[in-house]
C-alpha cells in the first residue's frame, strides 16, 4: 500500500504560531496554566479537609461538653466496719442518668425468675448509666442507679455486676457467688453533715426469712462518710 503523508493543520493563526515558536512560550503557557490549576485544586482540597476537620473537632468538643454538663459526681470516703475496721478508701460515683421505673421492673422480674443470677444477667444487658471508682480498682460501669425522694432530700441506690478477678475465677473461690457491687447514699439537703450511706463491694441479693429482699455480703459493709454531692445529683429531676 503506497505511503501517504498526513497533513496536520494548526488551529492557531499563523502570526501567533510563529510568535509562539519564536519565543518558545506557547507550550510553556499551557504548562503554567495547568500547574496553576493543579495548585489551586490542591489548595482547595486542603482547605476543604481542614474545614471538615475543624467542624468535626468542634462537634466532638460540644458533645463532650454536653456530656460533662449532664454528668453528676458524688465523692465519699468509705470506712471499713467489722473485720475491715480502720481501713478507708475513696469512692467516686459518676451519674450519667438515672434508671427509670421500667428498669426497676425489669430487675424485679429478673430476680423473681432467676434469683441473684437472674438479676446479674439482667444487669449485664442494661446500658451503663454511670461509673464507680474505688481506690485500688480500675473502676467499672454501673448498670442501675435509682433516685428516690425522701423527707430530708434524696436517696440514691445503685447496683452493678462486680468484676470477678482472675485469681477468684482460677481458684473457683466462694467469693464468685458475691458477684454484685451495690450501695446506697442518703443525701440530706438541709444538713449536709447528716448525709450518709453504705457500700457493698461484694454482695448478692437474697430473700431473707421474712420474705424481704436484702443484700448478703461476703464481708462487712463499708460506711460512707464525708459525702460531697458536687452537682446536687437528682435535685432537678
Beta strands, then each sheet from edge to edge (+ up, - down):
strand 1: 72-80
strand 2: 88-95
strand 3: 130-134
strand 4: 140-142
strand 5: 144-149
strand 6: 153-161
strand 7: 180-188
strand 8: 196-207
strand 9: 213-217
strand 10: 222-229
sheet 1: 4+ 3- 2+ 1- 10+ 8- 7+ 6- 5+
sheet 2: 4+ 3- 2+ 1- 10+ 8- 9+
end
